[in-house]
């Protein structure tokens, strides 16, 4: 699966993008902690808007599938 994700990332054309965000995480630790990493390029306000929009999208998808 990791290889598939990396191939998808390589295929993205970021040349003309105003902003992008990459969020990743490791497997949860025994104590339940989850290490999350986030990198972004572009305007901070636009990155915040992208995250909010992505969260709304995921919540809608979850609602539709339940």
C-alpha positions in Angstrom: 0.0 0.0 0.0 2.9 2.4 0.8 4.3 2.0 -2.7 0.9 2.7 -4.2 0.6 5.9 -2.2 4.1 7.0 -3.1 3.3 6.4 -6.8 0.2 8.5 -6.5 2.1 11.3 -4.9 4.8 11.2 -7.7 2.0 11.4 -10.3 0.6 14.7 -8.9 1.4 17.8 -10.8 2.1 20.4 -8.2 3.6 22.9 -10.7 0.5 25.2 -10.9 -1.0 24.5 -7.5 -1.5 27.4 -5.1 -1.3 25.1 -2.1 -1.0 21.4 -1.1 -1.0 19.4 2.1 0.5 16.0 2.8 -0.6 14.3 6.0 0.8 10.9 7.1 0.9 8.8 10.2 2.7 5.8 11.6 0.9 2.7 13.0 -0.6 3.4 16.5 1.8 2.6 19.4 0.9 0.1 22.1 -0.2 2.9 24.4 -2.6 4.2 21.7 -0.5 7.2 20.7 -0.5 8.1 17.0 2.3 10.2 15.5 0.9 12.4 12.7 3.1 14.4 10.4 1.9 17.3 8.2 3.7 19.3 5.6 2.2 22.0 3.4 3.3 24.5 0.7 1.5 27.7 0.0 -0.5 30.2 1.9 -1.3 29.3 5.5 -4.9 30.5 5.3 -5.5 28.5 2.2 -4.0 25.4 3.8 -6.4 25.8 6.7 -9.3 26.1 4.3 -8.2 22.9 2.5 -8.0 21.0 5.8 -11.5 22.2 6.8 -12.9 21.3 3.5 -11.3 17.9 3.6 -12.7 17.3 7.1 -16.2 18.2 5.9 -15.8 15.9 2.9 -14.8 13.0 5.1 -17.6 13.6 7.5 -20.1 13.6 4.7 -18.7 10.4 3.3 -18.9 8.8 6.7 -22.5 10.0 7.1 -23.5 8.6 3.7 -21.9 5.2 4.4 -23.6 4.7 7.8 
